[in-house]
Amino acid sequence: MKEMGDGLLLTFDSATSAVECSIAIQVATKDIEDLNLRIGIHEGEVIKQDGDVIGDDVNVASRIEPFSAVGGVAISDKIYRAISSNTDFEAKYIGKPKLKGVSQEVKVYCITSHGLPETDVSKVSAKLEEESKFNIFALTGSILTAIGVAFWIAVGVFDVSFGGKTEVPSIAIIPFDNKGADEDEFYAYSISSELISDVTSAGLIRVAGLKDIEKLEYQTLNYSELSEKLLVRYIAQGTLWKIDSVFQLSMELYDTKTSKVLWSESWQKAWNELPSIKGNLADNILKTLKVSTKQDIAKEPTPNTEAYEYYLRANYIYDKRENMKDTEIARGLYKKAIELDDNLLLAKVKLGGTYIETEDYDEAMEIYTPALKQAEELGDKLGVGNSLNNIGNVYLYKYEHEKALDYFGRSLAIFEEFGDKSGMGLSLRNMGVVHRNKGDYDKALDYYGRSLAIQEELGDKSEMGSTLHTIGIVQLYKGDLDAALDYHGRSLAIREEIGDKYGIGYSLYKIGIVHHDKGDLDTALDYYGRSLAIAEELGDKRGMGYSLNNIGIVHWNKGDYDSPPVNGLKAFARVYAGWAFSQTFYRDSLFQEIGYETIEDLLIDWENEHVENWDANNLLAKLATWQASDISVGPLYNGNFKMALKAIRAKTILMPCTQDLYFPPEDNAVEASYIMNAELRPFDSPFGHCAANPGNDSGFEASLERAIGDLLETKKTGMI
């Protein structure tokens, strides 16, 4: 029926056929080293609906599989009854697991005849009894309509061949070692970055991300060490040397499993052949690894070498940016590349991305919308797919849900047509985000599950950990705390396996939240504490604030304090400070104008001020007031906020700060439109929410004096 990642879902005409086949598989493979097979069998209805599978029976087959010993077979009571009259089979009762979300009662047995190992119940974790932690594919399942026997196989390792299934190639493409002048570093870096992008989108292949590679001191590591740290089998590494108008290049592709060089080449390219370099490299890598692709991978992105050079320079500067000035320089270079070749869609995509990063969505749309039309006119289907995805992102960030879903769905169709697994997973995940934002959690789980299935298929453990984490969050939103714990636990296990310290910290934090919501405060404290320790180790200020805040809340809930909850007050101070001033305030170091040398100095001062001068009970009361206050509550207006605003007759001057992150001026503009005698006077200040604090912005003080004078003058003339 379906193979997905490390599992297979099969159907048979009879229970006996399924059991006989499973026994034959286990007997035939028992001597294969590192091949750990568990098999679960159940009988029932397997139904296709709208390209997905529904019903209990598919889930039951996958969820009883963990009750099989390695090399063994677990069966449901339906299968047990079907084969009980056949004396060739012997089985032992294991128990009745609790299968959350499954309406039918299920009992589990294990086959003990034919030399198969018996399940050791002590090795079946409690989690499995709550809900199998191996329920990886329940959201994807099969694509066949049938009444029959569902037969699930789980393989304990990824890098195996089984039933015609070949290993998904995994590769790290290490940035070129620049042998030329320092100013030529952008060639080596940007060609490598583009090469990684092209190979990633080519088809069924997993490619280590450039950011993951750059976290390592990769220049000092050998192939085996790179393979181990990046979780890949193949390593591509090379050199680039620009001498006058000639590029001298070399590259080799190494198989760490066989310790052999699969491909090695040295060659020269003239400067005007620059656009062809990364395409030729991608083509060689894919052909060597026998990865088929539906893309014209060797196609040059532009015939204009000068335009392409500007594009590569822009990529390098933007990826290495340290401030807004670098972003503006990169934008200028992208625009120059586009000016030289208006059909260089890659430059338009990257330029639009710089505006998304700074939340200038209208500017991004002015680039993406004509780029989409241009890609359609050029017949550049992948360009169309990328443009659709980018426009979907803009609508996602603007919370225009239906438009976002439309564009993501159209991009998904193109990525599916070209077999771009990475693009498919990204579009599915984005659609999951939209449904989550809409509050449609079941649909969100469906799309996240389909994205997870692709990550499983590619063996992309980093993305698997991230998606499992996200599914856990959605389960928490749904109030299914057991499921949330299950998914966060699986995410944590993967992140620990690959050494993702940031991911480990946030998984621990989320697990703490679930235990907190379950009322298990001591366990919550343990997880929050472990999360805090990792955040402190990494210097993750945001993570420290989150953990400290929740540690304080737990102690508060427990009544476990003889003095003010210092951790909670400090955490609130840090979060409050982050929103109290604008991005410009921090970006341009304006904190130095009010006496702080560094951001950390400001945060510490805010911490001390809150600990010394704020009462936690008063703060909680204030927070509750902020959350609950609504002038339309009560019998007079019955929740009609507009009517309540229209009832205000007093002369009103609303003076929002345009950079206030707590109370954006758009809110005041809406209020002013309903208040009869209201005037909107927005004031622009990088001090944001704190613009009104005495001494921060003298301009605001002058504006406030004028506004007060205007109101008093109005009273003098008799206007009320």
N, C-alpha and C positions, 0 to 999 in steps of 0.2 A: 504493500500500500504506500509506504513512505519511508524514506531514510532521511534523517536529520541529525547532523552533528554526530554524536556517539550513540545514537539509538536507531532501531528499525521497528516499524510497525507493519505487521503482516497479517493476512487473513487466510483461513483454511476452511475447507468444506465441512470438517468435522473436528470434534474435540480430540479424537484418537489420532488423527493425522497431525494435529498441532503438537501433541505430546510426543509422538514418535519422532517428528522432525526436530524438536527441541533437544531430545535425548541424543539423537544422532549428531547434532551440532556440538553439544558439550563433549561427547566422546571423541569426536574427530579433532577438536581443538584443545583438548586438555593439556597437551604437551607443548603447546606454543608458548614460548617465553613472553611474559608481560602482557598476555592477552587474558583479561579478566572479564568473563561473560556472566551476566545474570539474566535470567529469563523469567518473565511473568506471563501467565496465560489466563484469559478470561473469556467467557462466552456471552454474546449479547449483540445489540444493534449498533451498527456503525453507519452514521448518516451524514451525507454531504449536504450542506446548505450554505449558499452564497459563498462558495469557495472555502468554507471552513467546516469543522466537525463539531457536532453538538451531541449531548446525551452522556449518561453516566458511564457507559460501558467502555468507551475509549479511555477515559480517565482511570477507571478501575484497573485496566490492564497495565498501565504505566505505574500506578501507585502500589501495586502489590509486588512489582519487580524487586524492590529493595529487600523483600523478605526472602529472596533466594540467596543461598550461599554462592560465593564465587564458584563457577563451574556447575551450578545447580539450577533447579527449576522450581518456581513457586506457582501454585495454581489456586484459583478461586474455588469456592464450594460448588459452583455450577459445573466446572470442569471435573471436580472430584466425583460428583454424582454421575456424570456422563461416562466416566471410565471405571467406575467402581466394580462393574461386573467383569471387567477384563483382568484376569489373574496375572497377566504379565506385568502389571503396574502395581507398585506399592507406594503408599503415601502416608505422611505423618501430619497430624493436626498441629498448627502453630498457634493460632489464636484468632481473635476478631479485632482487627485494627479499626481505629476511628478514622474514617476517611471524610474529612470536612468537605462539604459541598456536594457529597454523593448521597442521593436519597435512599438507595437500596442498602440492605444489610449484607456485608461481605465477610466470609470466613476464609482464612488462608491455610493452605497445606503445602508441604514440599514433597517432591518425588524422592523416594529413598531407594528405589530399585535401580538396576542397571549400573550400579557403582557410583551413583551420583551422591555428592556430599549432602548431609543433613544440615538444615539451618540451625545455627547456634543462636538461640533467642537472646542470649546475653550480649551478643554483638550487634543486635538490632537496637538502634538508639531510640530513646523516648520520642524524639522528634518524628521518627518514622511512624510511630503509633498515633501521633497527633495528625500529621500530614506529611507524606513522604517528601524528604528533601530532594529526592531525585525526580520530582515531578517537573521535568524540564520542558516537555513537549505538550503538556496538556492543553496549552493555548493554541497549538498549531495542528498537531495530530495528522489524520489521514485525509485523503481527497477522494475516497471511494464510497459509494452507497452500496451497502450489502448487509445481509443478515448472516452472521457467521461467527467465527472465533477470532478475537483480537489477540495477537501474539506479539509481545514486546520484548525486544532484546536490548540490554544496555551493555556497552563495551566500556571497560574500566580504564582504558587509555585511549588517547586521541590518534597517535601515529601508528595506525595499523591498516592493513588491507583486509576486507572481509566481504564476501559475497559480491565481488566485483567492485567494491568501493575502494577508491584510491585515496591516498593521503592528499590533503589540501596543502599545496606548497606554502611554506612560510619563509619570508626573506627580510633581511635588514639591508637597506641600501645606504651604506655609510657615505657621508658627504665627501666629495673629492678632496684630496690633499692638494692644496694650491702650492705648486712649486715655483710660481712666478712672483711678480712684484706684489706687495701688500694691496695695492690699489686694484689688483685683479682678483681679489678674494671673492668678489660678488659673482664672478663667472662660476667658480667652483661650487659655491654655496647654492646659488639659484638654479643652476642646471641640475644639481642633485635633488633639490626640493621639487622641481618640476618632474623629474624622473620618478620620484617616490609617488607623486600624485597620479601620474599616468599609469604606472604599474598597479597601483591600488585599485583603480577603477576599471582595470582591464577585464576582470572576470573572477573566476574561482581561485583566488590567491589572497593570502594574508600578508600584509606588508607592515613592518614596524613603523610607527609614526616618527616624524623628524623630531618632534618635541621629546619623545621618549629617548631617542638616540642622544639628543643634546644634553639630557640629564646625566649622561655618563661621560667619563673622561675616555672617550672611545679611541683616541689616538694611542692610549697606553695599553689597550686590551688586545689580546690575541683573538683569533676566530672562535675558539671554543668558549672563551669568556664572554664574548659578544653574544654568541648563541644562547648561552645560559641566562644571561641577564635580560635579553630581549625576547626570549622564548621563541626563537626561530631556528630553522634548520640550515638555511642558506645565507651566506654573507656575500654581498657584492661590494667591492672596494676598489678605488682607483686613484689616479693622479691626473692633474691637469696643469699644463704649463703653457702660458701664452708668450710666445717669442715674436715680437713685432706683429705681423698680421697672420701668424700661424699658430694654431692650437696643437700641442702635442698631448695626446691622451693615452692612458692605459687603464685597463680594468680587468679584474678577474672575478669569477663567480665560484665560490667555494662551498662544498657540501660537507658540513661538520659531522654528518652521520657516517659517511664513508671515508672522510678525511682525504677527499680528492678535489682537485681543481677541475670544474666541469667546463669552464670556458675562460679563455684568457686572450687578450688582444691588445696590441699597441698600434696606434695609427696617428696620422696628421690630418687636420682639417684647416682649410683656409678660413679667414675671418668671415667671408661672405657665406660660408657654409654653417655658421653658428646655429641658425634655427633648426638644422637637421640633426644636431648631435644627440639631444635627449631622446628623440624618436628612434634613432638607430640603436641606441643603448637599450631602450625599452623593448624593442623588437627582438634583440639578441637574448635578453634575459627571459622573455616569455617563451621563445622558441626552445631555448636550452632546458627550461623547466617543463616544457610540453603543456603550457597553459594556452588554451584556445581563447581567442577574443573575437568579438564581432566588430571591433573598432579598427579603423585604419591608424594603427598605433604609431606608424613611422611617418605619418603626414606632418609636414612642417606647419607650425602655427601661423607663419607669415612668410612671405617672400622677401620682406623688407628687413634686412639684417640690422640696420640702424634702429628701427622701431623695436625689434626684439631685444637689442642691447639696453635700450631705455627701460624696457619692461623688466629685464633681469636686475638692473640697478634698483629699480623701484621695489621689487620684491625683497631684495637684500636689506635696503634701508628700512622698509616697513617691518619686516620680521625682526629686525634688531633694534627697533625704535626704543627710545628712552623717554621721549617727551613729545608734546604736540608739534614742536618744530619739525621733528623727524617725520611725523605723519604728513605735514604739509609739503615737505620736500618730496616724499614718496608720491603724493598726489600729483605734484607738478610733473614728475617723471612719467607717471602713468598717462597723464594728459598729453605729454609730448609724444609718447609712443602711439597713442590713438590718433594724434594729429598726423603722424607719418603714415599710419595704416589704420584707417577707420574700421577695417574688418578684423582687427586684432581683438577678438571678443574676450580673450583671456584678460587683457588689460582692463576692459570695462567691468568684468566680473570682480576683479581685485579692487578696482577703484570704488565700485559700489560698496564693497565690503568695508572699506575704510570709513565710509559714512555710517554704515550700520554700527560699527564699533563706537562711534561718537554719538550714537542715537539721533543722527540727522536723517530720519527715515524718508522725508520728502525728497531730499537730495538724492538718496540712494534710488528711489523709485524713478527719478528723472533719468537715471543712468540705465537701470534694469529694464524698464518698459520698452524703450526703443531697441535695446540690445536683444530682447526677446523677438521682436519683430524682425530685426536684422538676421538673427540666427535662423528664423523660419524661412526668410527669403534666400539665404545662402544654402539651405538644405542641411545645415549643421545640427543634426538631431541631438547630439550630446550638448551642444551649446544651448539648444532649446531646453533640454532637461535641467541644466545647471541654472539657466535664467529663471525657469519656473520655480525651482527650489529656492533661489534667492528671493524672488518676489514673495513666495510663501513665507519666508523668514520675516520679511518686513511686516506682512499682515499679522504674523504670529506676535511680534513685538508690539504691534499696535492694538492687539486684542481684537482684531477683526477675524473672528474664528472661521466663519463659513468661507470667506475668501481664502484664508490660509489653507483650509482643507482642500479646496478646489485646486489650488496651485500645487500643493504637495502631492495630491492624487495624480495629477497630470505628469508631474516629474517622475513619480514612481513608475508609471506605465512606460516611460521612455527608458528608465534605468533597467527595468525588467526586459525590455526588448533587446538591449545591448548586453544583458548579463552582467551589469555592473553591480556586483553584490554589495560593495561598500555604499554606493548611492542608494540602493534599495533599502538597506538597513537604516540609513540616515533618514530617508523619506518616511519610512514606517515609524521610526522613533519620533520624528517631528509631528506626525499625525497623532501619535499617542499623547504628546505634550498638549496639543490643541484640545483634545477631548478631556484631558485632565483639567485644563484651565476652564473648560466649560462645565466641569462637574459631572461629566458622563464617564464615570470611572470604569464601568464594564467595557466600554469601547476602548478606553485608554489601555486597559489591560490586554485587550485583544491585539492592538497594534504593537504594544511593547513586547508581547509574547512572540509575535511574528518577527520583530526585529531581533529578539533574543535567539530565535531559531537560526537566523542567518549568522549571527555571531558564533553560535555553537558549530554551525557547519564550517565556518572558517577557522574555528579554534581560537578566536580572538578573546583571550581571557580578560584583558583589560576592559573591553567593552561589555563582556558578559557581567563582570563585577559591577560596572556602572548601571547596566539595565536591571539587574536583579535588585540593586539598591533602590532604583526608581520604582520598580514594582512594589517593593516593600513599603515605600512612602504612600503609594496609591492604596494599598491594602489598609494602611493606617488611617487614611482619609475615610475609607469605607467602614472603619470600625472593626475590621477583622484582625484583631491583635495577634492571634496565633499565626495566621498567614503572614502578617508583617514580620513577626519574629523569624519565621522560616526563611523568607526571602532575604532579609537582612543578614541572617546567619550564613546563608549560602554565599552572599556577596562578600561577607567578611572572610570566609574560608578562601575564596579565590584571591582576594586582595592580599591576604597573608601569604598565599602560595607564590604570588608574583612580586611580593615585597613593595606593594603600593602603600607607602606610609600615610600619605594624605587620605587615600581611600579607606585605610584601616581606621584612621581617626574618626572619620565621619560615619563609618558603619557602626563603630562602637557607640558613638553619640546617638545615632538613631535607635540602636537596640536599647540604650538607656531610656530614651523617650517611651518606647513601647512598654518596658517594664514599669516606668513611672505611671503610664496610663492604666496599667493593670493593677496598680496599687502596691507593687513590690518595690518599695522605696529603697531598701538596702541593696538590692540587685541593681537598681537604677544608679545609685551612688557609685557602685563599683565600676559600671560601664562609663559613666561620666568622668570618673577619676582617671580611668585608662585613656579615654579620649583626650582629656586635658594634658596628660603627660606627653602624649604624642604631639599635640599642638605646641606645647612649650619646647619640645625638642626641635621642631621644625620652624619655630618662630612664627607660627600661624596665629596672628593676632585675632582674626575673626573666629577661628576655632576655639581659641582660649576664651573669648568673650561668651560664645555659646555655652561652652561647658561650665564656666564659672557661674553663669546666670542660672543654669539648671541645677547645679549643685546647691546654690543658694536657695532656690525654690524648694528643693527636696528637704533641706534642713528646716526651712520655714514650715513646710507641711508637717514635718515630724515634731515641730515644737522643740527642735534640737538646737537651742541657742540660749545663752545667758547674756549676750551682748548683741548689738546690731549685726545683721547678716552681711558681713563685709564683702564676701565674694559676690553676692547678688548686687549690692550697691555699686561695686566696681564694674561689674559686667554691664549694668545699665548705663553707667557713665560712659563707657567706651562706645556702646552702641548709639547712645544719644549724641555723643560728640561727632560720630561719623555722619549723622544726618543733620546736625545743627548748623553746619557750615556747608557751602556749596563745593562742587568738584573744583571749580576755579580757585577757591580759597586754598585748597590743599595742593592743587597742581602748581600754582604760582607762588607757593610758600608764603602766603599772606599771614600765616600764624606768627611769622617773625615780627610783623608790625605790631602785634599785641603782646610781645614779650616772650615768645617761646622760640627756642633755637631749633627744635625738631618737633615732628608730629608726636613722637613718644612723650616729649616733655608736656605737651598740651594734654595728652590722654592721662598721664599720671596726675596732673593738676586737677583734672576733672574727677578722676577717681577719688583723690583726697578730699575734694570739696564735697562730693556726695557722701562719703563716709562720715565726714565731720559735721555736716549741716543738714542732711536729709534724714527724715525718719521713714523707715521702711513701710510702716502702716500708712503714713500719709501718702507715700508714693503709690502704693497699691490702690488707695482710694482715688488718687488723681488718675491713674491709668483706667480704673473702672469708669470714672466720669467721662474721660475721653471716648471710651468705647460706647457708652450708653446714652450720652447726651443727644437729645433730638427735640427741637422746639415744637415739633408737630405732634409729639406724644400726648395723649390725653383726649378727653371727650370734646374739646373745643375744635380741634382740627382732625382728629381721628387718623393721624399718620399722614395727612396731606401736607407735605413739606412746602410745596409751592404756595398753598393757601396761607400757611403760617408766615412765609416771607412777605407775601402781598399785604398782610395785615400790619406790617411795620410802617408807620407813618412818619416817624422822626427823620429829620435830615441826617443822612448817613454818608460818611466818606470811608470807603474801604481802601486800605493801603497795604496790599500784599507785596512782599518782596518777590521779584520775578525769579529768584534763584532759591526760594524756600522749598526744601525737599519735603517738609512735613505738610505745609499748606500751600499747594501750588496755586498761582494766580487764576488759573482756569476755573477753580472752584469758586473763587470770589466773583469772577465774571458772571457765572451762572446765578449766584445769589443776587448780584447787583441788578440783573435783568428782571428780577421779580419784586425788588424793594422799590416802592414808588418814588422816593426822593433820594435814591442812592446814586453816588458818584464813585466810579472806580479810578483810583490813582495808584497804579502799580509803581513800585520803586525798585530800580535795578541796583543790586548790591551783591558782591561776592560773599558777604557775610551771611547770606541766606537767612535762616530762621533767627539768627542772632543779630541781624542788622539793627534791631531796636535796642539792643543792649547799650547802655550809656558808654560812650567812649569808643565804640567800635566803628561807627560810620557817621562822621559829622554831617554828611549830606542828608542822611535820614533824619537827624535831629532837626535840621532846618526845614525839611519837608513836613515833619510832624508839627512844628510850630506854625507853619503856614496853614495847615489843615485845621488846627485848633482855632486859629484866628478866623478862618473862614466860617467855622461853625458858630463862633461867638458873634461874628458880624451878622450872620443870618438871624440870630436870636434878637439882636438889637433892632433890626428892621422889621421885626414882627413875623418873620417866616418860621413856621414850625413844621 
